[in-house]
């Protein structure tokens, strides 16, 4: 039997759900995952244990960054000639190989930290 105190950390399950919803928003159910994450954040932001509040704060902030980067990629496509331009594929490939994959990678690390009952801060984009 594992008696690791971090696995019984208060707020661990909420932290895991927040990280899973963040990843679901990026990969499986965009938009819907974000809405459910916002509802969870709205309900838990005041009374959740520190671990859960930290993961909720990080995932909401990272989701907003992800949305902003997606909008920026679309603006770049439009400014570079629209969706019929050859530049479209350059922007799409650059966005997915740098931004999107990095956000997913950080979300996977955040999920593993939440499963371990540990805090996590997204590099560069995570609030302190």
DADABEL-V49457 format. One record per residue. N is the residue number from 0. RES is the residue in three letters. D_FIRST is the distance of its C-alpha to the first C-alpha in Angstrom with 2 decimals. Layout:
n = (N/N)
res = (RES/RES)
d_first = (D_FIRST/D_FIRST)
This chain:
n = (0/1/2/3/4/5/6/7/8/9/10/11/12/13/14/15/16/17/18/19/20/21/22/23/24/25/26/27/28/29/30/31/32/33/34/35/36/37/38/39/40/41/42/43/44/45/46/47/48/49/50/51/52/53/54/55/56/57/58/59/60/61/62/63/64/65/66/67/68/69/70/71/72/73/74/75/76/77/78/79/80/81/82/83/84/85/86/87/88/89/90/91/92/93/94/95/96/97/98/99/100/101/102/103/104/105/106/107/108/109/110/111/112/113/114/115/116/117/118/119/120/121/122/123/124/125/126/127)
res = (UNK/UNK/UNK/UNK/UNK/UNK/UNK/UNK/UNK/UNK/UNK/UNK/UNK/UNK/UNK/UNK/UNK/UNK/UNK/UNK/UNK/UNK/UNK/UNK/UNK/UNK/UNK/UNK/UNK/UNK/UNK/UNK/UNK/UNK/UNK/UNK/UNK/UNK/UNK/UNK/UNK/UNK/UNK/UNK/UNK/UNK/UNK/UNK/UNK/UNK/UNK/UNK/UNK/UNK/UNK/UNK/UNK/UNK/UNK/UNK/UNK/UNK/UNK/UNK/UNK/UNK/UNK/UNK/UNK/UNK/UNK/UNK/UNK/UNK/UNK/UNK/UNK/UNK/UNK/UNK/UNK/UNK/UNK/UNK/UNK/UNK/UNK/UNK/UNK/UNK/UNK/UNK/UNK/UNK/UNK/UNK/UNK/UNK/UNK/UNK/UNK/UNK/UNK/UNK/UNK/UNK/UNK/UNK/UNK/UNK/UNK/UNK/UNK/UNK/UNK/UNK/UNK/UNK/UNK/UNK/UNK/UNK/UNK/UNK/UNK/UNK/UNK/UNK)
d_first = (0.00/3.80/6.34/9.23/12.16/14.02/11.94/12.93/16.41/19.28/21.15/18.58/19.30/23.01/22.87/21.29/23.97/26.67/25.90/25.68/29.01/30.54/29.82/31.01/34.15/34.84/34.17/34.09/35.78/37.89/39.31/37.27/34.01/35.80/37.15/33.79/32.40/35.43/34.92/31.30/32.55/35.44/33.36/30.56/32.53/33.37/30.50/27.40/25.16/26.20/23.58/24.74/28.38/28.20/26.87/29.36/32.17/31.44/31.24/34.37/36.27/35.28/36.29/39.62/40.12/39.37/41.97/44.45/44.09/44.66/47.76/48.95/48.65/50.74/53.29/53.58/54.20/56.90/58.54/58.61/60.58/58.54/56.38/59.11/59.21/57.81/56.06/53.78/51.74/51.64/50.19/47.73/46.45/46.25/44.43/41.78/41.28/41.05/40.26/38.30/36.12/35.39/34.40/32.02/30.55/30.03/28.51/25.94/25.07/24.99/22.63/20.19/20.53/20.04/16.85/15.61/17.01/19.92/23.66/26.06/29.86/31.88/34.20/37.86/37.67/34.85/35.99/35.14)
